[in-house]
Amino acid sequence: MLKSKLIERLTDKLRQVSVADIEQSINLIISTMSESLSAGDRIEIRDFGSFNLHYRAPRNAHNPKTGKRLMTTPKYRPHFKPGKALRERVNSQVKKAEM
Amino acid sequence: MVLTKLELSRKLIKAIPTLGRNEATLLVEEFFEEIRLALENGEDVKLAGFGNFELRDKKQRPGRNPKTGEVIPVSARRVVTFHPSQKLKTKIIENNEQSN
């Protein structure tokens, strides 16, 4: 499902809200989440999951093309931890197929 | 600070004058619900500029009860993984360099 499909599904579901408002809202939700993570803030959505930053320490590495040794820069990477409800729902179809 | 659904709906109300409080709350809730539904139905979700939620099928593997050391199988399962987009990764790195 791409963002365009998500907007389409929400438009079908929420007839009382205009398409323009839905489109603007989805874009704003996504950009707000990006901004928060970039500012170092966590995101916590109950029954969906949480996003936070994981630190990546500098390490010795090399350029596989040139073989040149280098040190990576320390950095933060976003990390998502699925919430309980999401974990269970995603797995529910697999469980059903087993029974 | 922690970003929550409440904070997201506040942002929507502020930015979109035609959006009422109930509509904003509903939109935030349904945004995450649509992602959950897609994943539940076996669809990957790709949000351009943010990242992708992908499904992985894990095979059964031996596990252990950490308390007793007893070997018990971890059942086969489907899990969600998140892969941040290059845009998000770069943005986070750049913002951190500025603050250092």
N, CA and C atoms of all chains as a GROMACS GRO file, in nm:
protein
  597
    1MET      N    1   0.084  -0.119   0.000
    1MET     CA    2   0.000   0.000   0.000
    1MET      C    3   0.089   0.125   0.000
    2LEU      N    4   0.074   0.204  -0.102
    2LEU     CA    5   0.146   0.330  -0.111
    2LEU      C    6   0.062   0.442  -0.048
    3LYS      N    7   0.123   0.558  -0.030
    3LYS     CA    8   0.052   0.669   0.033
    3LYS      C    9  -0.075   0.705  -0.044
    4SER      N   10  -0.068   0.701  -0.178
    4SER     CA   11  -0.186   0.736  -0.260
    4SER      C   12  -0.303   0.640  -0.231
    5LYS      N   13  -0.270   0.511  -0.212
    5LYS     CA   14  -0.371   0.410  -0.183
    5LYS      C   15  -0.430   0.433  -0.044
    6LEU      N   16  -0.344   0.468   0.049
    6LEU     CA   17  -0.388   0.496   0.186
    6LEU      C   18  -0.486   0.613   0.188
    7ILE      N   19  -0.456   0.716   0.112
    7ILE     CA   20  -0.545   0.833   0.103
    7ILE      C   21  -0.678   0.792   0.041
    8GLU      N   22  -0.671   0.710  -0.063
    8GLU     CA   23  -0.792   0.661  -0.130
    8GLU      C   24  -0.881   0.582  -0.035
    9ARG      N   25  -0.821   0.494   0.043
    9ARG     CA   26  -0.898   0.412   0.138
    9ARG      C   27  -0.960   0.497   0.248
   10LEU      N   28  -0.885   0.597   0.293
   10LEU     CA   29  -0.939   0.686   0.398
   10LEU      C   30  -1.053   0.770   0.343
   11THR      N   31  -1.041   0.811   0.217
   11THR     CA   32  -1.147   0.891   0.155
   11THR      C   33  -1.276   0.810   0.144
   12ASP      N   34  -1.262   0.680   0.111
   12ASP     CA   35  -1.379   0.592   0.102
   12ASP      C   36  -1.444   0.571   0.239
   13LYS      N   37  -1.360   0.565   0.341
   13LYS     CA   38  -1.406   0.534   0.476
   13LYS      C   39  -1.465   0.654   0.547
   14LEU      N   40  -1.400   0.771   0.532
   14LEU     CA   41  -1.441   0.891   0.604
   14LEU      C   42  -1.511   0.988   0.509
   15ARG      N   43  -1.636   0.955   0.477
   15ARG     CA   44  -1.711   1.035   0.380
   15ARG      C   45  -1.735   1.179   0.428
   16GLN      N   46  -1.735   1.198   0.560
   16GLN     CA   47  -1.768   1.331   0.615
   16GLN      C   48  -1.651   1.430   0.605
   17VAL      N   49  -1.531   1.380   0.569
   17VAL     CA   50  -1.415   1.468   0.559
   17VAL      C   51  -1.378   1.486   0.412
   18SER      N   52  -1.344   1.609   0.371
   18SER     CA   53  -1.312   1.635   0.231
   18SER      C   54  -1.180   1.570   0.191
   19VAL      N   55  -1.169   1.537   0.062
   19VAL     CA   56  -1.049   1.473   0.010
   19VAL      C   57  -0.926   1.560   0.036
   20ALA      N   58  -0.941   1.691   0.014
   20ALA     CA   59  -0.829   1.783   0.034
   20ALA      C   60  -0.781   1.780   0.178
   21ASP      N   61  -0.876   1.777   0.272
   21ASP     CA   62  -0.839   1.774   0.414
   21ASP      C   63  -0.769   1.643   0.452
   22ILE      N   64  -0.817   1.533   0.394
   22ILE     CA   65  -0.755   1.404   0.423
   22ILE      C   66  -0.612   1.402   0.369
   23GLU      N   67  -0.596   1.450   0.246
   23GLU     CA   68  -0.465   1.451   0.184
   23GLU      C   69  -0.367   1.535   0.266
   24GLN      N   70  -0.412   1.654   0.304
   24GLN     CA   71  -0.326   1.744   0.382
   24GLN      C   72  -0.293   1.684   0.518
   25SER      N   73  -0.392   1.619   0.578
   25SER     CA   74  -0.372   1.558   0.711
   25SER      C   75  -0.267   1.448   0.706
   26ILE      N   76  -0.278   1.359   0.607
   26ILE     CA   77  -0.184   1.247   0.596
   26ILE      C   78  -0.043   1.299   0.578
   27ASN      N   79  -0.028   1.398   0.490
   27ASN     CA   80   0.105   1.456   0.469
   27ASN      C   81   0.159   1.520   0.596
   28LEU      N   82   0.069   1.585   0.670
   28LEU     CA   83   0.112   1.651   0.793
   28LEU      C   84   0.148   1.550   0.903
   29ILE      N   85   0.072   1.440   0.910
   29ILE     CA   86   0.104   1.336   1.010
   29ILE      C   87   0.244   1.281   0.982
   30ILE      N   88   0.270   1.249   0.854
   30ILE     CA   89   0.399   1.191   0.818
   30ILE      C   90   0.513   1.290   0.842
   31SER      N   91   0.492   1.417   0.802
   31SER     CA   92   0.602   1.513   0.821
   31SER      C   93   0.625   1.543   0.969
   32THR      N   94   0.518   1.545   1.049
   32THR     CA   95   0.534   1.568   1.193
   32THR      C   96   0.612   1.455   1.257
   33MET      N   97   0.586   1.332   1.212
   33MET     CA   98   0.660   1.217   1.266
   33MET      C   99   0.808   1.228   1.229
   34SER      N  100   0.837   1.268   1.105
   34SER     CA  101   0.977   1.286   1.064
   34SER      C  102   1.046   1.393   1.147
   35GLU      N  103   0.974   1.506   1.167
   35GLU     CA  104   1.030   1.618   1.243
   35GLU      C  105   1.061   1.576   1.386
   36SER      N  106   0.967   1.504   1.447
   36SER     CA  107   0.986   1.462   1.586
   36SER      C  108   1.109   1.374   1.601
   37LEU      N  109   1.122   1.276   1.512
   37LEU     CA  110   1.238   1.187   1.520
   37LEU      C  111   1.367   1.264   1.497
   38SER      N  112   1.364   1.357   1.402
   38SER     CA  113   1.483   1.436   1.372
   38SER      C  114   1.522   1.522   1.490
   39ALA      N  115   1.423   1.566   1.568
   39ALA     CA  116   1.452   1.648   1.686
   39ALA      C  117   1.495   1.562   1.804
   40GLY      N  118   1.497   1.432   1.784
   40GLY     CA  119   1.539   1.342   1.890
   40GLY      C  120   1.426   1.296   1.980
   41ASP      N  121   1.301   1.328   1.941
   41ASP     CA  122   1.186   1.287   2.020
   41ASP      C  123   1.139   1.146   1.982
   42ARG      N  124   1.083   1.076   2.079
   42ARG     CA  125   1.024   0.945   2.052
   42ARG      C  126   0.882   0.963   1.999
   43ILE      N  127   0.830   0.859   1.935
   43ILE     CA  128   0.690   0.858   1.893
   43ILE      C  129   0.627   0.735   1.957
   44GLU      N  130   0.513   0.753   2.024
   44GLU     CA  131   0.446   0.639   2.087
   44GLU      C  132   0.301   0.635   2.046
   45ILE      N  133   0.263   0.533   1.970
   45ILE     CA  134   0.125   0.516   1.927
   45ILE      C  135   0.074   0.384   1.984
   46ARG      N  136  -0.019   0.395   2.080
   46ARG     CA  137  -0.074   0.277   2.147
   46ARG      C  138  -0.134   0.180   2.045
   47ASP      N  139  -0.103   0.052   2.061
   47ASP     CA  140  -0.154  -0.055   1.975
   47ASP      C  141  -0.101  -0.049   1.832
   48PHE      N  142  -0.003   0.039   1.809
   48PHE     CA  143   0.062   0.042   1.679
   48PHE      C  144   0.211   0.014   1.698
   49GLY      N  145   0.277   0.100   1.775
   49GLY     CA  146   0.418   0.079   1.803
   49GLY      C  147   0.487   0.209   1.839
   50SER      N  148   0.617   0.200   1.860
   50SER     CA  149   0.692   0.321   1.894
   50SER      C  150   0.816   0.333   1.807
   51PHE      N  151   0.853   0.457   1.782
   51PHE     CA  152   0.974   0.487   1.705
   51PHE      C  153   1.070   0.559   1.798
   52ASN      N  154   1.196   0.521   1.794
   52ASN     CA  155   1.297   0.600   1.864
   52ASN      C  156   1.428   0.591   1.788
   53LEU      N  157   1.531   0.656   1.841
   53LEU     CA  158   1.659   0.657   1.771
   53LEU      C  159   1.757   0.561   1.839
   54HIS      N  160   1.829   0.486   1.759
   54HIS     CA  161   1.936   0.401   1.811
   54HIS      C  162   2.070   0.460   1.770
   55TYR      N  163   2.161   0.462   1.865
   55TYR     CA  164   2.294   0.516   1.839
   55TYR      C  165   2.380   0.414   1.766
   56ARG      N  166   2.450   0.459   1.665
   56ARG     CA  167   2.546   0.374   1.596
   56ARG      C  168   2.686   0.428   1.625
   57ALA      N  169   2.764   0.352   1.700
   57ALA     CA  170   2.898   0.396   1.738
   57ALA      C  171   2.990   0.395   1.615
   58PRO      N  172   3.093   0.478   1.614
   58PRO     CA  173   3.189   0.473   1.502
   58PRO      C  174   3.260   0.339   1.502
   59ARG      N  175   3.287   0.285   1.384
   59ARG     CA  176   3.358   0.158   1.378
   59ARG      C  177   3.454   0.158   1.260
   60ASN      N  178   3.551   0.070   1.267
   60ASN     CA  179   3.645   0.056   1.156
   60ASN      C  180   3.575  -0.013   1.042
   61ALA      N  181   3.593   0.040   0.923
   61ALA     CA  182   3.534  -0.024   0.806
   61ALA      C  183   3.627   0.000   0.689
   62HIS      N  184   3.589  -0.050   0.573
   62HIS     CA  185   3.669  -0.019   0.454
   62HIS      C  186   3.578  -0.009   0.335
   63ASN      N  187   3.622   0.067   0.237
   63ASN     CA  188   3.548   0.081   0.113
   63ASN      C  189   3.570  -0.047   0.032
   64PRO      N  190   3.463  -0.123   0.006
   64PRO     CA  191   3.482  -0.252  -0.060
   64PRO      C  192   3.537  -0.240  -0.202
   65LYS      N  193   3.519  -0.125  -0.263
   65LYS     CA  194   3.567  -0.106  -0.401
   65LYS      C  195   3.717  -0.079  -0.402
   66THR      N  196   3.762   0.011  -0.316
   66THR     CA  197   3.901   0.053  -0.319
   66THR      C  198   3.985  -0.019  -0.214
   67GLY      N  199   3.917  -0.081  -0.114
   67GLY     CA  200   3.990  -0.148  -0.008
   67GLY      C  201   4.046  -0.051   0.095
   68LYS      N  202   4.018   0.076   0.075
   68LYS     CA  203   4.069   0.180   0.165
   68LYS      C  204   4.005   0.170   0.303
   69ARG      N  205   4.083   0.179   0.408
   69ARG     CA  206   4.029   0.172   0.544
   69ARG      C  207   3.972   0.307   0.582
   70LEU      N  208   3.864   0.305   0.660
   70LEU     CA  209   3.808   0.430   0.708
   70LEU      C  210   3.731   0.407   0.836
   71MET      N  211   3.698   0.514   0.904
   71MET     CA  212   3.624   0.508   1.028
   71MET      C  213   3.485   0.564   0.999
   72THR      N  214   3.378   0.491   1.036
   72THR     CA  215   3.245   0.545   1.012
   72THR      C  216   3.216   0.654   1.115
   73THR      N  217   3.130   0.747   1.077
   73THR     CA  218   3.094   0.854   1.171
   73THR      C  219   2.985   0.802   1.265
   74PRO      N  220   2.990   0.843   1.391
   74PRO     CA  221   2.883   0.802   1.483
   74PRO      C  222   2.753   0.865   1.437
   75LYS      N  223   2.642   0.792   1.447
   75LYS     CA  224   2.516   0.850   1.401
   75LYS      C  225   2.396   0.786   1.470
   76TYR      N  226   2.281   0.847   1.451
   76TYR     CA  227   2.156   0.792   1.502
   76TYR      C  228   2.074   0.738   1.388
   77ARG      N  229   2.011   0.620   1.412
   77ARG     CA  230   1.925   0.560   1.312
   77ARG      C  231   1.788   0.537   1.371
   78PRO      N  232   1.681   0.566   1.294
   78PRO     CA  233   1.546   0.543   1.347
   78PRO      C  234   1.518   0.394   1.365
   79HIS      N  235   1.442   0.361   1.469
   79HIS     CA  236   1.408   0.222   1.496
   79HIS      C  237   1.260   0.213   1.532
   80PHE      N  238   1.191   0.111   1.480
   80PHE     CA  239   1.049   0.091   1.507
   80PHE      C  240   1.029  -0.037   1.586
   81LYS      N  241   0.953  -0.027   1.695
   81LYS     CA  242   0.918  -0.145   1.773
   81LYS      C  243   0.766  -0.163   1.764
   82PRO      N  244   0.720  -0.269   1.696
   82PRO     CA  245   0.576  -0.288   1.680
   82PRO      C  246   0.508  -0.308   1.816
   83GLY      N  247   0.388  -0.252   1.830
   83GLY     CA  248   0.312  -0.267   1.954
   83GLY      C  249   0.244  -0.403   1.958
   84LYS      N  250   0.190  -0.438   2.076
   84LYS     CA  251   0.134  -0.570   2.098
   84LYS      C  252   0.020  -0.600   2.000
   85ALA      N  253  -0.074  -0.507   1.984
   85ALA     CA  254  -0.190  -0.531   1.898
   85ALA      C  255  -0.145  -0.552   1.753
   86LEU      N  256  -0.049  -0.473   1.708
   86LEU     CA  257  -0.001  -0.487   1.570
   86LEU      C  258   0.067  -0.623   1.551
   87ARG      N  259   0.150  -0.661   1.646
   87ARG     CA  260   0.218  -0.791   1.638
   87ARG      C  261   0.117  -0.904   1.627
   88GLU      N  262   0.013  -0.898   1.712
   88GLU     CA  263  -0.085  -1.005   1.714
   88GLU      C  264  -0.169  -1.008   1.586
   89ARG      N  265  -0.208  -0.890   1.540
   89ARG     CA  266  -0.293  -0.886   1.421
   89ARG      C  267  -0.219  -0.932   1.296
   90VAL      N  268  -0.093  -0.893   1.285
   90VAL     CA  269  -0.012  -0.931   1.169
   90VAL      C  270   0.007  -1.083   1.165
   91ASN      N  271   0.017  -1.141   1.284
   91ASN     CA  272   0.043  -1.284   1.293
   91ASN      C  273  -0.085  -1.367   1.288
   92SER      N  274  -0.202  -1.302   1.299
   92SER     CA  275  -0.327  -1.375   1.315
   92SER      C  276  -0.360  -1.462   1.194
   93GLN      N  277  -0.330  -1.411   1.073
   93GLN     CA  278  -0.361  -1.487   0.951
   93GLN      C  279  -0.274  -1.613   0.944
   94VAL      N  280  -0.149  -1.599   0.988
   94VAL     CA  281  -0.056  -1.712   0.986
   94VAL      C  282  -0.104  -1.819   1.082
   95LYS      N  283  -0.148  -1.773   1.202
   95LYS     CA  284  -0.198  -1.866   1.303
   95LYS      C  285  -0.320  -1.941   1.252
   96LYS      N  286  -0.410  -1.867   1.188
   96LYS     CA  287  -0.534  -1.926   1.136
   96LYS      C  288  -0.502  -2.034   1.034
   97ALA      N  289  -0.405  -2.007   0.947
   97ALA     CA  290  -0.368  -2.100   0.841
   97ALA      C  291  -0.313  -2.230   0.900
   98GLU      N  292  -0.254  -2.220   1.017
   98GLU     CA  293  -0.195  -2.338   1.081
   98GLU      C  294  -0.302  -2.430   1.136
   99MET      N  295  -0.411  -2.372   1.186
   99MET     CA  296  -0.515  -2.450   1.254
   99MET      C  297  -0.610  -2.523   1.157
  100MET      N  298   1.060   1.504   2.475
  100MET     CA  299   0.917   1.502   2.446
  100MET      C  300   0.879   1.376   2.366
  101VAL      N  301   0.758   1.332   2.386
  101VAL     CA  302   0.710   1.214   2.314
  101VAL      C  303   0.592   1.254   2.226
  102LEU      N  304   0.598   1.214   2.100
  102LEU     CA  305   0.487   1.244   2.010
  102LEU      C  306   0.379   1.136   2.024
  103THR      N  307   0.255   1.178   2.048
  103THR     CA  308   0.144   1.084   2.066
  103THR      C  309   0.032   1.118   1.966
  104LYS      N  310  -0.073   1.036   1.967
  104LYS     CA  311  -0.187   1.061   1.879
  104LYS      C  312  -0.253   1.195   1.913
  105LEU      N  313  -0.258   1.225   2.044
  105LEU     CA  314  -0.319   1.350   2.089
  105LEU      C  315  -0.246   1.470   2.029
  106GLU      N  316  -0.112   1.465   2.035
  106GLU     CA  317  -0.030   1.575   1.983
  106GLU      C  318  -0.048   1.586   1.831
  107LEU      N  319  -0.057   1.471   1.763
  107LEU     CA  320  -0.077   1.472   1.618
  107LEU      C  321  -0.210   1.538   1.581
  108SER      N  322  -0.318   1.506   1.655
  108SER     CA  323  -0.447   1.567   1.620
  108SER      C  324  -0.447   1.716   1.651
  109ARG      N  325  -0.375   1.756   1.756
  109ARG     CA  326  -0.364   1.900   1.784
  109ARG      C  327  -0.298   1.974   1.668
  110LYS      N  328  -0.194   1.912   1.613
  110LYS     CA  329  -0.123   1.971   1.498
  110LYS      C  330  -0.219   1.988   1.379
  111LEU      N  331  -0.300   1.886   1.355
  111LEU     CA  332  -0.393   1.889   1.242
  111LEU      C  333  -0.494   2.003   1.258
  112ILE      N  334  -0.549   2.015   1.378
  112ILE     CA  335  -0.649   2.119   1.404
  112ILE      C  336  -0.590   2.258   1.379
  113LYS      N  337  -0.467   2.275   1.425
  113LYS     CA  338  -0.399   2.404   1.410
  113LYS      C  339  -0.372   2.438   1.265
  114ALA      N  340  -0.330   2.338   1.188
  114ALA     CA  341  -0.286   2.363   1.050
  114ALA      C  342  -0.401   2.366   0.950
  115ILE      N  343  -0.509   2.293   0.979
  115ILE     CA  344  -0.619   2.283   0.882
  115ILE      C  345  -0.747   2.340   0.944
  116PRO      N  346  -0.780   2.465   0.911
  116PRO     CA  347  -0.893   2.533   0.977
  116PRO      C  348  -1.028   2.466   0.955
  117THR      N  349  -1.044   2.395   0.841
  117THR     CA  350  -1.174   2.333   0.812
  117THR      C  351  -1.195   2.201   0.887
  118LEU      N  352  -1.092   2.157   0.957
  118LEU     CA  353  -1.098   2.029   1.025
  118LEU      C  354  -1.142   2.047   1.170
  119GLY      N  355  -1.251   1.980   1.208
  119GLY     CA  356  -1.298   1.987   1.346
  119GLY      C  357  -1.218   1.897   1.437
  120ARG      N  358  -1.241   1.910   1.568
  120ARG     CA  359  -1.163   1.832   1.663
  120ARG      C  360  -1.192   1.682   1.650
  121ASN      N  361  -1.318   1.647   1.634
  121ASN     CA  362  -1.355   1.506   1.622
  121ASN      C  363  -1.299   1.444   1.495
  122GLU      N  364  -1.303   1.523   1.387
  122GLU     CA  365  -1.252   1.474   1.259
  122GLU      C  366  -1.101   1.449   1.266
  123ALA      N  367  -1.031   1.541   1.332
  123ALA     CA  368  -0.885   1.527   1.344
  123ALA      C  369  -0.850   1.402   1.424
  124THR      N  370  -0.921   1.382   1.534
  124THR     CA  371  -0.896   1.264   1.617
  124THR      C  372  -0.922   1.136   1.537
  125LEU      N  373  -1.032   1.138   1.461
  125LEU     CA  374  -1.070   1.024   1.379
  125LEU      C  375  -0.965   0.996   1.270
  126LEU      N  376  -0.919   1.102   1.206
  126LEU     CA  377  -0.819   1.088   1.100
  126LEU      C  378  -0.690   1.025   1.150
  127VAL      N  379  -0.644   1.072   1.265
  127VAL     CA  380  -0.520   1.017   1.322
  127VAL      C  381  -0.539   0.869   1.354
  128GLU      N  382  -0.652   0.838   1.417
  128GLU     CA  383  -0.681   0.699   1.453
  128GLU      C  384  -0.688   0.611   1.327
  129GLU      N  385  -0.759   0.659   1.226
  129GLU     CA  386  -0.779   0.579   1.105
  129GLU      C  387  -0.652   0.569   1.019
  130PHE      N  388  -0.565   0.667   1.029
  130PHE     CA  389  -0.437   0.660   0.959
  130PHE      C  390  -0.360   0.535   1.004
  131PHE      N  391  -0.348   0.520   1.136
  131PHE     CA  392  -0.274   0.405   1.188
  131PHE      C  393  -0.353   0.275   1.168
  132GLU      N  394  -0.487   0.285   1.175
  132GLU     CA  395  -0.568   0.165   1.155
  132GLU      C  396  -0.555   0.111   1.012
  133GLU      N  397  -0.551   0.200   0.914
  133GLU     CA  398  -0.536   0.155   0.775
  133GLU      C  399  -0.402   0.085   0.753
  134ILE      N  400  -0.298   0.135   0.820
  134ILE     CA  401  -0.167   0.070   0.809
  134ILE      C  402  -0.173  -0.068   0.874
  135ARG      N  403  -0.236  -0.076   0.992
  135ARG     CA  404  -0.251  -0.206   1.058
  135ARG      C  405  -0.329  -0.303   0.971
  136LEU      N  406  -0.439  -0.256   0.911
  136LEU     CA  407  -0.523  -0.341   0.827
  136LEU      C  408  -0.446  -0.395   0.707
  137ALA      N  409  -0.371  -0.307   0.641
  137ALA     CA  410  -0.294  -0.348   0.524
  137ALA      C  411  -0.194  -0.457   0.565
  138LEU      N  412  -0.124  -0.434   0.676
  138LEU     CA  413  -0.023  -0.530   0.721
  138LEU      C  414  -0.089  -0.662   0.761
  139GLU      N  415  -0.204  -0.650   0.826
  139GLU     CA  416  -0.277  -0.770   0.869
  139GLU      C  417  -0.317  -0.853   0.747
  140ASN      N  418  -0.349  -0.785   0.635
  140ASN     CA  419  -0.389  -0.855   0.514
  140ASN      C  420  -0.272  -0.894   0.425
  141GLY      N  421  -0.153  -0.881   0.478
  141GLY     CA  422  -0.035  -0.927   0.406
  141GLY      C  423   0.024  -0.828   0.307
  142GLU      N  424  -0.020  -0.700   0.317
  142GLU     CA  425   0.031  -0.597   0.225
  142GLU      C  426   0.144  -0.519   0.293
  143ASP      N  427   0.255  -0.499   0.225
  143ASP     CA  428   0.358  -0.408   0.274
  143ASP      C  429   0.306  -0.265   0.262
  144VAL      N  430   0.356  -0.174   0.345
  144VAL     CA  431   0.312  -0.035   0.340
  144VAL      C  432   0.433   0.055   0.314
  145LYS      N  433   0.422   0.138   0.210
  145LYS     CA  434   0.533   0.226   0.173
  145LYS      C  435   0.491   0.371   0.181
  146LEU      N  436   0.552   0.445   0.273
  146LEU     CA  437   0.522   0.587   0.287
  146LEU      C  438   0.643   0.666   0.239
  147ALA      N  439   0.629   0.724   0.120
  147ALA     CA  440   0.740   0.795   0.057
  147ALA      C  441   0.794   0.903   0.151
  148GLY      N  442   0.924   0.913   0.163
  148GLY     CA  443   0.986   1.016   0.246
  148GLY      C  444   0.996   0.978   0.392
  149PHE      N  445   0.929   0.869   0.431
  149PHE     CA  446   0.934   0.827   0.571
  149PHE      C  447   0.997   0.689   0.583
  150GLY      N  448   0.932   0.589   0.522
  150GLY     CA  449   0.989   0.455   0.527
  150GLY      C  450   0.888   0.349   0.489
  151ASN      N  451   0.933   0.223   0.491
  151ASN     CA  452   0.848   0.111   0.453
  151ASN      C  453   0.826   0.017   0.571
  152PHE      N  454   0.701  -0.031   0.582
  152PHE     CA  455   0.672  -0.137   0.677
  152PHE      C  456   0.662  -0.266   0.597
  153GLU      N  457   0.749  -0.360   0.628
  153GLU     CA  458   0.752  -0.483   0.550
  153GLU      C  459   0.723  -0.604   0.637
  154LEU      N  460   0.666  -0.707   0.574
  154LEU     CA  461   0.632  -0.830   0.645
  154LEU      C  462   0.738  -0.936   0.619
  155ARG      N  463   0.772  -1.008   0.724
  155ARG     CA  464   0.868  -1.118   0.709
  155ARG      C  465   0.808  -1.243   0.772
  156ASP      N  466   0.818  -1.354   0.700
  156ASP     CA  467   0.772  -1.481   0.757
  156ASP      C  468   0.890  -1.554   0.818
  157LYS      N  469   0.878  -1.580   0.948
  157LYS     CA  470   0.986  -1.648   1.022
  157LYS      C  471   0.950  -1.795   1.038
  158LYS      N  472   1.049  -1.880   1.019
  158LYS     CA  473   1.028  -2.023   1.040
  158LYS      C  474   1.034  -2.055   1.189
  159GLN      N  475   0.985  -2.172   1.225
  159GLN     CA  476   0.998  -2.215   1.365
  159GLN      C  477   1.146  -2.233   1.398
  160ARG      N  478   1.184  -2.195   1.519
  160ARG     CA  479   1.324  -2.211   1.560
  160ARG      C  480   1.329  -2.251   1.707
  161PRO      N  481   1.438  -2.318   1.747
  161PRO     CA  482   1.446  -2.356   1.888
  161PRO      C  483   1.470  -2.234   1.975
  162GLY      N  484   1.401  -2.226   2.086
  162GLY     CA  485   1.422  -2.116   2.180
  162GLY      C  486   1.447  -2.175   2.316
  163ARG      N  487   1.458  -2.088   2.415
  163ARG     CA  488   1.493  -2.133   2.549
  163ARG      C  489   1.421  -2.048   2.651
  164ASN      N  490   1.374  -2.109   2.754
  164ASN     CA  491   1.321  -2.033   2.866
  164ASN      C  492   1.443  -1.980   2.943
  165PRO      N  493   1.460  -1.848   2.943
  165PRO     CA  494   1.583  -1.792   3.003
  165PRO      C  495   1.593  -1.821   3.152
  166LYS      N  496   1.481  -1.847   3.216
  166LYS     CA  497   1.483  -1.872   3.361
  166LYS      C  498   1.526  -2.015   3.392
  167THR      N  499   1.470  -2.111   3.318
  167THR     CA  500   1.495  -2.251   3.351
  167THR      C  501   1.595  -2.317   3.256
  168GLY      N  502   1.622  -2.254   3.141
  168GLY     CA  503   1.715  -2.313   3.045
  168GLY      C  504   1.650  -2.420   2.960
  169GLU      N  505   1.522  -2.444   2.984
  169GLU     CA  506   1.447  -2.546   2.912
  169GLU      C  507   1.433  -2.509   2.764
  170VAL      N  508   1.455  -2.604   2.673
  170VAL     CA  509   1.443  -2.578   2.530
  170VAL      C  510   1.297  -2.590   2.487
  171ILE      N  511   1.243  -2.484   2.429
  171ILE     CA  512   1.106  -2.487   2.377
  171ILE      C  513   1.106  -2.421   2.239
  172PRO      N  514   1.028  -2.475   2.144
  172PRO     CA  515   1.030  -2.416   2.010
  172PRO      C  516   0.961  -2.279   2.006
  173VAL      N  517   1.018  -2.185   1.930
  173VAL     CA  518   0.952  -2.058   1.902
  173VAL      C  519   0.876  -2.082   1.772
  174SER      N  520   0.743  -2.067   1.776
  174SER     CA  521   0.660  -2.105   1.662
  174SER      C  522   0.686  -2.017   1.540
  175ALA      N  523   0.653  -2.069   1.422
  175ALA     CA  524   0.662  -1.991   1.299
  175ALA      C  525   0.570  -1.871   1.312
  176ARG      N  526   0.611  -1.754   1.263
  176ARG     CA  527   0.528  -1.635   1.278
  176ARG      C  528   0.559  -1.532   1.169
  177ARG      N  529   0.467  -1.438   1.156
  177ARG     CA  530   0.488  -1.327   1.063
  177ARG      C  531   0.514  -1.202   1.146
  178VAL      N  532   0.619  -1.128   1.110
  178VAL     CA  533   0.654  -1.009   1.187
  178VAL      C  534   0.665  -0.886   1.095
  179VAL      N  535   0.654  -0.766   1.154
  179VAL     CA  536   0.666  -0.641   1.080
  179VAL      C  537   0.806  -0.584   1.103
  180THR      N  538   0.870  -0.539   0.996
  180THR     CA  539   0.995  -0.466   1.013
  180THR      C  540   0.979  -0.330   0.947
  181PHE      N  541   1.047  -0.230   1.003
  181PHE     CA  542   1.041  -0.095   0.947
  181PHE      C  543   1.176  -0.058   0.887
  182HIS      N  544   1.172  -0.011   0.765
  182HIS     CA  545   1.295   0.034   0.699
  182HIS      C  546   1.282   0.183   0.668
  183PRO      N  547   1.354   0.267   0.742
  183PRO     CA  548   1.344   0.411   0.720
  183PRO      C  549   1.394   0.448   0.580
  184SER      N  550   1.333   0.551   0.521
  184SER     CA  551   1.376   0.595   0.388
  184SER      C  552   1.509   0.670   0.401
  185GLN      N  553   1.579   0.679   0.287
  185GLN     CA  554   1.707   0.752   0.286
  185GLN      C  555   1.684   0.895   0.332
  186LYS      N  556   1.570   0.952   0.292
  186LYS     CA  557   1.539   1.091   0.326
  186LYS      C  558   1.531   1.110   0.478
  187LEU      N  559   1.463   1.017   0.545
  187LEU     CA  560   1.450   1.026   0.691
  187LEU      C  561   1.585   1.005   0.760
  188LYS      N  562   1.661   0.907   0.712
  188LYS     CA  563   1.792   0.880   0.773
  188LYS      C  564   1.883   1.002   0.761
  189THR      N  565   1.886   1.062   0.641
  189THR     CA  566   1.971   1.178   0.618
  189THR      C  567   1.928   1.295   0.706
  190LYS      N  568   1.796   1.316   0.715
  190LYS     CA  569   1.742   1.426   0.795
  190LYS      C  570   1.784   1.413   0.942
  191ILE      N  571   1.778   1.292   0.994
  191ILE     CA  572   1.815   1.267   1.134
  191ILE      C  573   1.964   1.293   1.154
  192ILE      N  574   2.046   1.246   1.061
  192ILE     CA  575   2.190   1.267   1.072
  192ILE      C  576   2.224   1.416   1.066
  193GLU      N  577   2.162   1.486   0.970
  193GLU     CA  578   2.190   1.630   0.955
  193GLU      C  579   2.148   1.709   1.079
  194ASN      N  580   2.031   1.678   1.134
  194ASN     CA  581   1.984   1.750   1.252
  194ASN      C  582   2.074   1.728   1.372
  195ASN      N  583   2.131   1.607   1.380
  195ASN     CA  584   2.218   1.578   1.492
  195ASN      C  585   2.352   1.647   1.481
  196GLU      N  586   2.400   1.662   1.357
  196GLU     CA  587   2.526   1.734   1.337
  196GLU      C  588   2.512   1.879   1.376
  197GLN      N  589   2.392   1.936   1.344
  197GLN     CA  590   2.369   2.076   1.379
  197GLN      C  591   2.370   2.097   1.529
  198SER      N  592   2.310   2.002   1.603
  198SER     CA  593   2.297   2.021   1.747
  198SER      C  594   2.427   1.991   1.821
  199ASN      N  595   2.522   1.920   1.755
  199ASN     CA  596   2.649   1.889   1.822
  199ASN      C  597   2.747   2.006   1.820
   0.00000   0.00000   0.00000
